[in-house]
Amino acid sequence: MQALDVAPIDAPIESAAEPAAPSRESAAAAAHRLDAVGVLLAAGGAIAFSGKAIIVKLGYRHGVDAVTQLGLRMLVALPFFLLMGLWAARRARPLARGDRGRILLLGFFGYYLASFLDFAGLAYITATLERLILYLTPTLVLLIGVVLARRRPTRTQLLALAISYAGVLLAFGHDLRAGEGSIAMGSALVFGSALSYAIYLFGSGEIVARVGAVRLTAYASVVASVLCIAQFLLTRPLAALRLPAEVYWLSLLNGTACTVLPVLAVMMGVARIGSSLAAQIGMIGPVSTIVLSLLILHEPMGPWQLAGTVLVLAGVLVVTRVRSA
């Protein structure tokens, strides 16, 4: 996965009096505390992100379609992304003309198209299978690099790819045998979502160094928010907003706790522990999705899904660690 390193949030504060040199023990303790905060931020962000699928599934139970749910989610998140973009641009250089066009494309692929396909796919498949398919994203980034950048994968990476896709096939095959004919459609939509976000990650590698991770994420998210809201306004009547109060509470939760807050938490976590470790900690996401789907949605979970989850996590962990090395 393309690393999106963020500048440290907390800069050292200089005092008027020169402080005494810290001991090795105190420095080690401070570093340990800093790492603990970063780990908690990365883990909390991954868990919060995983709650998105649960909220979308609950919204479908109220009869709300993907376009409406996505529009409400991004309507809630848009003001926060605007503030994030203004904060990140305070001392930054103006965007180059070419970068503006690239940000528009990245916002389309990374946050609009990927989100829409994901929401649409959740109408057909379980939250657990959705999360497993989305976790193929690092492997898709690797494959895009092989095709477009002519990067030769190592044997270890090829083995990791085989393990990951075998895990998804296990879970997919189990759900398909359960007799739900829409599983293939939903899985294809979510796979398209993973591919779209992989395109975003691959394409952001060069521009993120010039624009900055926080500003790029904020600007791309603003683009996606506008597209999602425009899609609703162009394809749905305003009468479609006559929804139960529970739907608006779910949208508020989705737009804040499962969208904006995880973005900030993961970025702050990356600033403290690095993108590689944060990506590995983020693998708690599928596990938390399984737990939430069992407790809230009461979705079935058998040995085949568990085995598939283990294989996907193992394969993605290997791919992430090899790319980081």
Buried (B, 14 or more C-beta within 10 A) or exposed (E): BBBBBBEEEEEEEEEEEEEEEEEEEEEEEEEEEBBEBBBBBBBBBBBBBBBBBBBBBBBBEEEBBBBBBBBBBBBBBBEBBBEBBEEBBEEEEEBEEEBEEBBBBBBBBBBBBBBBBBBBBBBBBBBBBBBBBBBBBBBBBBBBBBEEEEEEBEEEBEBBBEBBBBBBEBBBEBBBEEEBEEBBBBBBBBBBBBBBBBBBBBBBBEBBEBBBBBBBBBBBBBBBBBBBBEBBEEEBEEEBEEBEEEBEEBBBBBBBBBBBBBBBBBBBBBBBBBBBBBBBBBBBBBBBBBBBBBEBBEBEBEEBBBBBBBBBBBBBBBBBBBBBE
